[in-house]
């Protein structure tokens, strides 16, 4: 692995100071589970300075406001998956983080690094999408907040610069009584790279009418996406089998519309339809419709 130089920082203030002083390109190193793999590929980072931000206290931990969960960008997947607060207020994210890699990876890889790497197969991104996630970014001392969807441009490409430090991930607390589901399809049960993920958030009133609905896929589109037209298909309804079938068809049709026709499309579309029907039927308390 080749780097121009390496600097370990112990606080956000020290990181910002270092970023202001360093000349040339910078690589921010959090858990390292993506950066260190890429560093083995030729001379990718030979002319860059690595700034090691792993373990900065300000970037770690999970807290809450009245309406949101605030997750430090340096919080690991294992910490998120094991957090009672996340399980209670944003369970779909806890479920997604629980599927990431191996225990060793989950104990070291961070949520901020998962976002910054921008892999379309990142397990957390579909869950973050249905939670309407935003990120807080520190650019040389200036703080801004932006939707997750705006931060990721396309696979492995963000809209952030190398001096942009993701400090926090903010998600909306799910409404009381909501149900959520995270489904991951891979080639095997462990250490599997996602071929498709489906994240769902659904809430109904006492009469059974849907009041909140978000459903999207990961490892399928070039970036995290929500679809208002699909979300509105169930709002205000007591969903019938026909309504569920319509959602399954509409979401599967997004695959060629957005990702284009690929060799995997002929496989992913029917799998999407089948799994959407199964997930929604189970979440709504019915039996699976074949």
C-alpha positions in Angstrom: 0.0 0.0 0.0 1.3 3.4 -1.0 0.5 6.7 0.6 2.4 10.0 0.4 2.0 10.5 4.2 -0.1 9.6 7.2 -1.6 11.7 10.0 -3.6 10.6 12.9 -6.1 13.1 14.4 -7.9 13.0 17.7 -10.7 15.5 17.3 -12.8 17.2 14.6 -11.0 20.5 15.3 -7.6 18.8 14.8 -8.9 17.1 11.6 -10.1 20.5 10.2 -6.8 22.1 11.1 -4.9 19.3 9.3 -7.1 19.5 6.2 -6.4 23.2 6.0 -2.6 22.7 6.1 -2.2 19.6 3.9 -1.2 20.3 0.3 -2.4 17.9 -2.4 -5.0 15.2 -2.2 -6.4 13.8 1.0 -8.0 10.4 1.9 -10.0 10.3 5.1 -9.5 6.9 6.9 -12.3 5.8 9.2 -12.8 2.0 9.6 -10.6 1.4 6.6 -12.6 -1.6 5.3 -13.0 0.1 1.9 -9.9 2.5 1.8 -7.4 -0.2 2.7 -8.7 -2.6 0.1 -8.6 0.1 -2.6 -5.1 1.1 -1.5 -3.8 -2.3 -2.6 -4.9 -1.6 -6.2 -1.8 -0.2 -7.9 -0.8 3.3 -7.0 -4.3 4.7 -6.2 -3.3 6.8 -3.2 0.5 7.1 -3.8 0.2 10.9 -4.1 -2.3 11.4 -1.2 -2.1 12.1 2.5 -4.1 9.8 4.7 -5.9 11.5 7.6 -6.9 8.8 10.1 -10.2 9.9 11.8 -11.1 6.5 13.3 -12.2 6.7 16.9 -12.7 10.5 17.2 -15.1 10.8 20.1 -17.2 13.5 18.5 -17.9 11.2 15.6 -19.0 8.3 17.7 -22.3 7.5 19.5 -26.0 7.7 19.0 -28.4 10.3 20.5 -31.9 11.6 19.9 -33.9 14.7 19.6 -37.7 14.8 19.7 -38.1 13.8 16.1 -34.7 12.4 15.0 -31.9 10.0 15.7 -28.4 11.4 15.4 -25.7 8.9 14.7 -22.1 9.8 14.7 -20.4 9.1 11.3 -17.7 7.1 13.1 -20.2 4.8 14.8 -19.7 1.2 13.7 -22.3 -1.1 12.1 -22.1 -3.3 15.2 -22.9 -0.4 17.5 -25.9 0.6 15.4 -27.2 -3.0 15.1 -26.9 -3.4 18.9 -28.3 -0.1 19.9 -31.7 -0.3 21.7 -32.4 3.2 20.6 -31.9 2.4 16.9 -33.8 -0.8 17.2 -36.8 1.0 18.8 -36.8 4.2 16.7 -35.3 3.1 13.4 -35.3 -0.7 13.4 -34.9 -1.1 9.6 -31.4 0.5 10.0 -30.4 -1.8 12.8 -31.5 -4.8 10.7 -29.5 -3.6 7.7 -26.4 -3.0 9.7 -26.7 -6.5 11.1 -26.2 -7.9 7.6 -23.0 -6.1 6.8 -20.0 -8.4 6.2 -18.6 -10.4 9.1 -18.5 -9.6 12.8 -15.0 -8.3 12.4 -16.1 -5.9 9.6 -19.2 -4.8 11.5 -17.0 -4.0 14.6 -14.7 -1.7 12.6 -16.6 -0.4 9.5 -18.4 2.9 10.1 -21.7 4.3 8.8 -20.0 7.4 7.5 -17.5 5.3 5.6 -20.3 3.3 4.1 -21.9 6.5 2.8 -18.6 8.0 1.6 -17.6 4.9 -0.3 -21.0 5.1 -2.1 -21.1 1.5 -3.2 -24.6 0.7 -4.7 -24.4 -2.6 -2.8 -23.9 -1.0 0.6 -26.4 -2.6 2.9 -27.2 0.5 4.9 -28.2 2.8 2.0 -31.7 1.5 1.3 -32.6 1.5 5.0 -31.3 5.1 5.3 -33.4 6.1 2.3 -36.7 4.9 3.8 -35.7 6.8 7.0 -35.2 10.0 4.9 -31.7 10.3 6.1 -29.6 13.4 5.9 -25.9 13.9 6.6 -24.0 16.7 8.4 -20.8 17.7 6.6 -18.0 19.8 8.0 -16.0 21.6 5.2 -13.0 23.2 6.8 -15.1 24.4 9.8 -18.3 25.3 7.9 -21.2 23.0 8.7 -24.0 22.1 6.3 -26.7 19.5 6.3 -27.9 17.7 3.1 -30.2 14.8 2.1 -28.4 11.5 1.6 -29.7 11.3 -1.9 -27.9 14.6 -2.8 -24.6 13.4 -1.3 -24.3 10.4 -3.6 -24.0 11.1 -7.3 -23.6 7.6 -8.7 -21.8 4.3 -7.8 -18.6 5.0 -5.9 -19.0 8.8 -6.5 -20.2 11.3 -4.0 -20.8 15.1 -4.4 -18.4 15.6 -1.5 -14.8 16.9 -1.8 -11.8 15.4 -0.1 -11.9 18.1 2.6 -15.5 17.3 3.4 -15.8 15.4 6.7 -19.1 13.6 7.3 -19.8 14.2 11.0 -23.3 12.9 11.6 -26.1 10.9 10.0 -29.6 12.1 10.9 -32.7 9.9 10.4 -36.3 10.5 11.2 -37.8 8.5 14.0 -40.4 6.1 12.7 -44.0 6.8 13.8 -45.2 5.0 16.8 -46.6 1.6 15.9 -44.8 1.4 12.5 -43.6 -1.8 11.0 -40.4 -2.1 9.1 -38.6 -4.8 7.1 -35.1 -5.3 5.7 -34.5 -8.0 3.1 -31.2 -8.9 1.7 -30.6 -11.2 -1.3 -27.0 -12.6 -1.7 -25.3 -15.6 -3.1 -24.7 -17.0 0.4 -25.8 -16.4 4.0 -22.6 -15.0 5.4 -20.0 -12.5 4.0 -22.3 -11.9 1.1 -22.3 -8.8 -1.2 -25.9 -7.8 -1.8 -27.4 -8.6 -5.1 -30.6 -6.9 -4.0 -31.9 -5.3 -0.8 -35.4 -4.1 -0.1 -36.2 -1.7 2.8 -39.8 -1.0 3.9 -41.4 1.3 6.4 -45.2 1.1 6.9 -47.6 2.4 9.4 -51.4 2.0 9.6 -54.1 3.7 11.7 -56.6 1.9 13.9 -58.8 1.2 10.9 -56.0 -0.4 9.0 -55.5 2.5 6.6 -51.9 3.1 5.6 -50.6 6.5 6.9 -46.9 6.1 6.2 -45.3 4.0 3.5 -41.8 4.0 2.0 -40.3 1.1 0.1 -37.1 1.0 -2.0 -34.4 -1.3 -3.2 -30.6 -1.3 -2.8 -27.9 -2.9 -4.9 -30.1 -2.1 -7.9 -30.1 1.7 -8.5 -27.0 3.9 -8.9 -27.8 5.8 -5.7 -30.3 5.6 -2.7 -33.7 6.6 -4.0 -37.3 7.0 -2.8 -40.2 7.0 -5.1 -43.1 9.2 -4.2 -45.4 7.7 -6.8 -44.9 4.2 -5.3 -45.3 5.5 -1.7 -48.6 7.2 -2.6 -50.0 3.9 -4.0 -50.9 2.7 -0.5 -51.5 5.9 1.5 -55.1 6.2 2.7 -55.9 2.6 1.7 -56.6 -0.6 3.5 -54.4 -2.5 1.0 -56.0 -5.3 -1.0 -54.1 -8.1 -2.8 -54.5 -6.0 -6.0 -52.9 -3.0 -4.3 -50.0 -5.1 -3.2 -49.6 -6.6 -6.7 -49.6 -3.1 -8.1 -46.8 -1.9 -5.8 -44.8 -5.0 -6.7 -45.2 -4.3 -10.4 -44.4 -0.6 -10.1 -41.3 -1.1 -8.0 -40.0 -3.8 -10.3 -40.6 -1.6 -13.3 -38.2 1.0 -11.8 -35.3 -1.4 -12.4 -35.1 -1.0 -16.2 -36.4 2.6 -16.1 -33.5 3.8 -13.8 -30.7 1.2 -14.0 -31.3 0.3 -17.7 -31.6 -3.2 -19.3 -28.8 -5.4 -18.0 -28.1 -9.1 -17.9 -29.3 -9.1 -14.2 -32.6 -7.4 -15.1 -34.3 -10.6 -16.2 -33.5 -12.0 -12.8 -34.0 -9.0 -10.6 -37.5 -8.0 -11.8 -39.3 -11.2 -11.0 -37.4 -11.5 -7.7 -38.4 -8.0 -6.8 -42.1 -8.7 -7.6 -42.1 -11.9 -5.6 -40.4 -10.4 -2.5 -42.4 -7.2 -2.5 -45.6 -9.2 -2.4 -44.3 -11.4 0.3 -43.0 -8.6 2.5 -46.1 -6.4 2.2 -48.5 -9.3 2.8 -46.6 -10.4 5.9 -46.3 -6.8 7.2 -50.1 -6.3 6.7 -50.9 -9.4 8.6 -52.0 -11.7 5.7 -50.7 -14.9 4.2 -48.3 -14.8 1.3 -50.0 -14.7 -2.1 -48.4 -17.0 -4.7 
